Amino acid sequence: MKKKLYLFTIITFFLTYCTKQEEQNITKEIEKIETAYKEGDTKIETFLQPGENKIETFASEEVKDQIRRTLEKNNSKKTTYLKAFSRLAGVIANGSCGTFSTIEIFMDCEDTRNSSSTGGWTGSCGLPGGRNAYLKFCIVDAYYFTHIIGINYAILHLGGNIPGGVSAIVRYFDNEDDDNINWAYLDGKEIPKGTWYGQSWFEYNTRMGFLYYPSVNAFGNSSFPNLGISYGVFGSIGANRGYIHTDDEDSRNSNWCFKYVYNKNNGTYTKTDINDQTTIDNIIQVGGNTTLYMSKIY
């Protein structure tokens, strides 16, 4: 009896020790060294040259999952400026937003052998200096948007809840770790780091939520709303379209993406993790880097 009890104690201790060690290893992996740029620092950025190869490493799925759970838990405890207004969304700016508010997002892409690129129509968005990503949105009421017959598209989700009948995409960008210069502005005023705006979050990495409208064969609109401004959406639509490809962090990259798809038959949502190098309806391509597809509507 004593031998069995002794053996049980040893096994219990071993299992507990292994579990703690595994948790500590995941914690250490999550705690990547991410530093903010300080005035006076020298930020060294280089482009990928012909003949050079990119060296990219990736965080484990356990690490990505823990980052995701931590963010979701953090979001549930916070009240932010836009969260109370569940229908607010962002359309891609193309010049002035008129009387609409604006939100601007700057993402510091990979510093070493940067391979960010852009082409075609991107509205007021782009790659300043050819390396880092700048996105500008006009904040509008998502009430005006719905499914379009034969067209897949998405707009930035800035409200708290997903409007009824609409699907969603969530993308987490692992931005540059060293001397990070990320920033975001609402109507020209800087948004404090770590702030949630609806389903989007801005810090040294970036989480962007999208309202996702898969195409329908019937019971949808035949055209987009005229908002009185020139704007675009995410997707590949018509002749005026383009893309922005962001070279995300190379070292232990922790990008992730998932989508919620609304089931009109029973009113429920199906959550799906998106595999690497997958393109969602020509709206966004995910993996270790990200490509955002954009189209001019008006």
C-alpha positions in Angstrom: 0.0 0.0 0.0 2.8 2.4 0.9 4.6 1.6 -2.3 1.5 2.3 -4.4 1.0 5.6 -2.5 4.6 6.5 -3.1 4.4 5.7 -6.8 1.2 7.7 -7.1 2.9 10.7 -5.5 5.9 10.5 -7.8 3.6 10.3 -10.9 1.5 13.2 -9.7 4.6 15.3 -9.1 6.0 14.5 -12.5 2.8 15.4 -14.3 2.4 18.6 -12.4 6.1 19.5 -13.1 5.7 18.8 -16.8 2.5 20.9 -17.0 4.2 23.8 -15.3 7.2 23.6 -17.5 5.1 23.5 -20.6 3.2 26.6 -19.4 6.5 28.4 -18.6 7.8 27.5 -22.1 4.7 29.0 -23.7 4.9 32.1 -21.5 8.5 32.6 -22.4 7.7 32.2 -26.1 4.9 34.7 -25.9 7.1 37.2 -24.2 8.9 38.2 -27.4 11.2 41.2 -27.0 9.1 44.0 -28.5 10.5 47.5 -28.2 9.0 50.9 -29.0 10.9 53.4 -31.0 12.4 56.2 -28.9 13.4 59.7 -30.1 17.1 59.5 -31.0 17.1 55.8 -31.8 18.5 54.8 -35.2 16.0 52.6 -37.0 17.6 50.4 -39.6 15.3 49.2 -42.3 16.4 47.3 -45.5 14.6 46.0 -48.6 14.7 42.5 -49.9 17.2 42.5 -52.7 17.1 40.3 -55.9 18.6 36.9 -55.1 18.1 37.2 -51.3 15.9 34.8 -49.4 13.6 35.7 -46.6 14.3 33.9 -43.3 11.0 33.6 -41.3 10.2 31.6 -38.2 6.8 31.0 -36.7 5.3 30.8 -33.2 3.6 27.5 -32.2 -0.1 27.1 -32.5 -0.3 27.0 -28.7 1.3 30.4 -28.5 -1.0 31.9 -31.1 -4.0 30.5 -29.3 -2.9 31.9 -25.9 -2.3 35.4 -27.4 -5.8 35.2 -28.9 -7.4 34.2 -25.6 -5.6 36.9 -23.7 -6.8 39.5 -26.2 -10.4 38.3 -26.1 -10.3 38.4 -22.3 -8.9 41.9 -22.3 -11.5 43.1 -24.7 -14.4 41.8 -22.5 -13.2 44.0 -19.6 -12.8 47.2 -21.5 -15.2 49.9 -22.6 -14.0 52.0 -25.5 -15.2 55.1 -27.5 -16.7 53.2 -30.4 -17.7 50.0 -28.6 -21.1 51.2 -27.5 -22.1 52.0 -31.1 -22.4 48.5 -32.5 -23.0 49.6 -36.2 -20.0 51.7 -36.8 -17.7 50.6 -39.6 -14.8 51.9 -41.7 -14.7 52.2 -45.5 -11.5 52.8 -47.3 -10.9 56.5 -47.7 -10.2 57.9 -51.2 -9.4 61.5 -50.4 -11.6 63.5 -48.1 -14.1 61.8 -45.8 -16.3 64.9 -45.8 -18.3 65.2 -42.6 -17.5 61.6 -41.5 -14.9 60.9 -38.8 -11.6 59.3 -39.8 -9.4 56.6 -38.4 -5.8 56.1 -39.6 -3.7 53.1 -38.8 0.1 52.8 -39.3 1.7 49.4 -39.1 5.5 49.0 -38.7 6.3 46.1 -41.0 9.4 43.9 -40.9 12.7 45.9 -40.8 15.0 43.4 -42.3 14.8 42.5 -46.1 11.4 44.0 -46.2 9.2 42.7 -49.0 6.0 44.8 -48.6 4.4 45.8 -51.9 1.4 47.5 -53.3 -0.3 47.7 -56.7 -3.3 49.1 -58.4 -6.0 51.2 -56.6 -5.5 51.5 -52.8 -7.3 54.8 -52.2 -5.7 57.0 -49.5 -3.8 53.9 -48.2 -0.3 52.8 -49.1 3.2 52.1 -48.1 5.0 55.3 -47.1 8.7 54.9 -48.0 7.8 51.6 -49.6 8.1 49.6 -46.3 5.4 50.2 -43.7 1.6 50.2 -44.1 -0.7 53.2 -43.8 -4.5 52.7 -43.8 -7.1 55.4 -43.7 -10.8 54.8 -43.2 -14.0 56.9 -43.1 -16.2 55.9 -40.2 -19.8 55.3 -41.4 -22.9 53.5 -40.2 -22.8 49.8 -41.2 -26.6 50.0 -41.5 -26.1 51.1 -45.1 -24.3 47.9 -46.1 -25.7 44.5 -46.8 -25.0 41.5 -49.0 -24.6 42.2 -52.7 -25.7 39.7 -55.3 -22.6 38.0 -56.8 -20.0 40.0 -54.8 -17.8 39.2 -51.8 -16.5 42.1 -49.7 -15.7 43.4 -46.3 -15.4 46.7 -44.3 -13.5 47.5 -41.1 -15.5 46.6 -38.0 -15.5 49.3 -35.4 -18.6 48.4 -33.4 -19.1 46.2 -30.5 -21.3 43.4 -31.8 -21.7 41.8 -35.2 -24.9 43.2 -36.8 -27.6 40.6 -37.4 -27.1 38.4 -40.4 -23.6 39.6 -41.1 -20.4 37.5 -40.9 -17.0 38.6 -39.7 -13.2 38.1 -40.2 -10.6 38.8 -37.5 -6.9 39.3 -38.4 -4.0 39.6 -36.0 -0.9 41.3 -37.5 2.4 40.5 -35.8 4.1 43.8 -36.6 7.9 44.6 -36.3 9.3 43.7 -32.9 12.3 46.1 -32.7 11.9 49.9 -32.3 8.2 49.6 -33.2 6.6 52.8 -34.6 3.0 51.7 -34.8 0.4 54.4 -34.3 -3.3 55.0 -34.9 -5.3 58.3 -35.0 -9.0 59.1 -34.6 -9.8 62.5 -36.2 -6.2 63.5 -36.0 -5.7 62.6 -32.3 -3.5 59.7 -31.3 -5.2 56.6 -30.0 -3.5 55.4 -26.8 -1.6 52.1 -27.2 -3.7 49.1 -26.2 -7.0 50.7 -27.0 -9.9 48.7 -28.4 -12.2 50.3 -31.0 -15.0 47.8 -31.4 -13.4 44.7 -32.7 -10.1 46.3 -33.7 -7.1 46.8 -31.3 -4.0 49.0 -31.7 -0.7 48.5 -29.9 2.7 47.3 -31.0 0.8 44.6 -32.9 -2.6 45.1 -34.6 -5.9 43.3 -34.5 -8.4 44.2 -37.2 -12.0 43.1 -37.3 -13.9 43.1 -40.5 -17.7 42.9 -41.3 -17.7 40.2 -44.0 -20.5 40.0 -46.6 -20.2 36.8 -48.7 -22.0 37.0 -52.0 -25.6 35.9 -52.4 -27.6 34.7 -55.3 -30.8 36.4 -54.2 -32.3 38.6 -51.5 -29.4 41.0 -51.7 -28.8 44.4 -53.1 -27.5 45.0 -56.6 -25.3 47.9 -55.7 -23.3 49.6 -52.9 -24.7 52.7 -51.1 -23.8 56.2 -52.2 -22.4 57.9 -49.1 -21.7 61.2 -50.8 -17.9 60.6 -50.7 -15.4 58.6 -52.8 -14.6 55.3 -51.0 -13.7 51.7 -51.3 -14.1 48.3 -49.6 -12.0 45.2 -49.2 -12.4 42.7 -52.0 -11.6 42.4 -55.7 -14.5 44.2 -57.5 -14.6 45.9 -60.9 -11.8 47.6 -62.8 -10.5 50.0 -60.0 -8.9 47.5 -57.6 -5.5 46.8 -56.1 -3.7 45.4 -53.0 -1.4 46.1 -50.1 1.0 43.3 -49.1 2.5 43.7 -45.6 5.7 41.9 -44.7 4.9 41.0 -41.1 7.4 40.2 -38.4 9.9 37.5 -39.5 11.0 36.2 -36.0 8.6 33.8 -34.3 5.7 35.3 -36.3 2.4 35.0 -34.4 -0.1 36.0 -37.1 -3.5 34.4 -36.9 -6.9 34.8 -38.5 -10.4 33.4 -38.1 -13.9 34.0 -39.4 -17.4 33.8 -38.1 -19.9 32.8 -40.8 -23.6 33.5 -40.2 -25.9 30.6 -40.9 -29.2 32.1 -42.1 -31.0 28.7 -41.7 -30.7 28.6 -37.9 -29.3 32.1 -37.0 -26.1 30.7 -35.5 -22.4 31.5 -36.3 -19.7 29.0 -37.3 -16.2 29.9 -36.2 -13.3 28.7 -38.4 -9.6 29.1 -38.0 -8.0 30.1 -41.2 -5.0 28.1 -42.4 -1.7 29.7 -43.5 -1.5 31.0 -47.1 -5.3 31.0 -47.5 -7.2 33.7 -49.4 -10.7 34.5 -48.2 -12.9 35.3 -51.1 -10.2 37.6 -52.7 -10.6 39.9 -49.6 -7.5 39.0 -47.6 -4.7 36.5 -47.9 -3.3 35.3 -44.6 -0.2 33.4 -43.4 3.1 34.7 -42.2 2.4 37.9 -44.1 -0.8 39.6 -45.2 -2.3 40.8 -48.4 -5.3 43.1 -48.3 -7.3 43.4 -51.5 -9.1 46.7 -52.1 -11.6 48.1 -54.7 -13.0 51.5 -55.4 -16.8 51.7 -55.2 -17.4 55.5 -55.7 
